[in-house]
Amino acid sequence: MTMSGISQDEMKTHVQVLGWLMIAAHGFFLLTAACIFVLLVGVGAAAENATVATMASIVGTVLGGFIAILAVPGIVAGAALLAKKPWARLLTMIVGGLGLVNFPIGTALGIYALWLLLPETAAEYFKGGPA
């Protein structure tokens, strides 16, 4: 056991769990973005009013694109955690910190990420080399 109470074996398990949770949650956000895009662009295509069609298409594209752009760093962070990349810790803390406002999934994931990755034990784990 280390000072923070988490051994390197426990840290490895937590990092793998966090990596998969990041990929799953942000993959869900990416799927949500695709659904918003398809739904609103579809509504726009089906609308008989040209203004409604244009606005629905613009909103669907912008909103879906925005959510997709926010989801990609989380997927990258999760994959980097699984690969034990040295920069994965910082990226995951940033994504987790920003995700705190995304209640409830992002909040829970952000708290877990920060709890796990802020202590010095995590810095030592990522200095240890490949998984």
RACORCOR-V170767 format. One record per residue. N is the residue number from 1. RES is the residue in one letter. PHI is phi in whole degrees, -180 to 180 (* if undefined). PSI is psi in degrees with one decimal (none if undefined). Layout:
<<N/RES/PHI/PSI> <N/RES/PHI/PSI>>
This chain:
<<1/M/*/145.7> <2/T/-102/-178.9> <3/M/-60/-33.5> <4/S/-81/-4.7> <5/G/91/3.3> <6/I/-117/121.0> <7/S/-76/168.3> <8/Q/-65/-34.0> <9/D/-67/-43.0> <10/E/-65/-37.9> <11/M/-62/-42.8> <12/K/-60/-44.1> <13/T/-64/-46.9> <14/H/-62/-40.9> <15/V/-64/-41.0> <16/Q/-65/-42.8> <17/V/-62/-46.1> <18/L/-62/-40.3> <19/G/-59/-47.8> <20/W/-68/-36.9> <21/L/-65/-39.0> <22/M/-63/-45.4> <23/I/-64/-45.3> <24/A/-66/-48.4> <25/A/-65/-46.0> <26/H/-75/-25.2> <27/G/-66/-38.9> <28/F/-63/-41.5> <29/F/-63/-38.5> <30/L/-66/-40.9> <31/L/-64/-40.2> <32/T/-61/-42.4> <33/A/-61/-42.8> <34/A/-64/-40.3> <35/C/-66/-42.2> <36/I/-62/-45.0> <37/F/-60/-51.4> <38/V/-63/-43.0> <39/L/-63/-51.7> <40/L/-72/-36.7> <41/V/-68/-35.9> <42/G/-65/-41.4> <43/V/-63/-41.8> <44/G/-61/-41.2> <45/A/-69/-31.3> <46/A/-86/-15.6> <47/A/-70/140.5> <48/E/-85/-20.2> <49/N/-90/125.6> <50/A/-63/-36.2> <51/T/-67/-44.3> <52/V/-63/-43.1> <53/A/-61/-45.4> <54/T/-66/-47.0> <55/M/-65/-42.8> <56/A/-63/-40.8> <57/S/-66/-41.8> <58/I/-66/-47.8> <59/V/-63/-43.4> <60/G/-62/-42.5> <61/T/-68/-46.5> <62/V/-67/-49.0> <63/L/-67/-47.0> <64/G/-62/-41.9> <65/G/-65/-41.6> <66/F/-62/-47.1> <67/I/-65/-39.3> <68/A/-63/-42.4> <69/I/-63/-35.8> <70/L/-74/-26.6> <71/A/-79/-33.2> <72/V/-60/-45.3> <73/P/-60/-32.3> <74/G/-68/-38.1> <75/I/-68/-42.8> <76/V/-63/-43.2> <77/A/-62/-43.6> <78/G/-63/-44.3> <79/A/-65/-38.7> <80/A/-68/-35.6> <81/L/-62/-45.2> <82/L/-63/-32.6> <83/A/-87/-2.4> <84/K/57/43.8> <85/K/-73/140.3> <86/P/-60/-32.0> <87/W/-84/-6.7> <88/A/-65/-35.1> <89/R/-62/-49.4> <90/L/-65/-46.9> <91/L/-60/-42.0> <92/T/-68/-36.8> <93/M/-66/-38.5> <94/I/-66/-49.3> <95/V/-63/-42.8> <96/G/-64/-41.7> <97/G/-64/-44.0> <98/L/-68/-30.7> <99/G/-74/-10.8> <100/L/-57/-29.8> <101/V/-80/-10.5> <102/N/-90/76.4> <103/F/-74/137.8> <104/P/-99/-23.6> <105/I/-65/-50.7> <106/G/-64/-35.5> <107/T/-64/-49.0> <108/A/-63/-44.9> <109/L/-66/-40.0> <110/G/-65/-43.0> <111/I/-62/-45.2> <112/Y/-62/-44.8> <113/A/-62/-46.4> <114/L/-69/-40.0> <115/W/-60/-41.5> <116/L/-78/-42.0> <117/L/-97/-14.6> <118/L/-73/-37.4> <119/P/-63/158.2> <120/E/-62/-25.4> <121/T/-57/-38.7> <122/A/-68/-39.8> <123/A/-62/-40.9> <124/E/-64/-40.9> <125/Y/-61/-44.3> <126/F/-76/-15.1> <127/K/-81/-13.0> <128/G/-72/-7.5> <129/G/99/-169.7> <130/P/-61/154.1> <131/A/-65/none>>
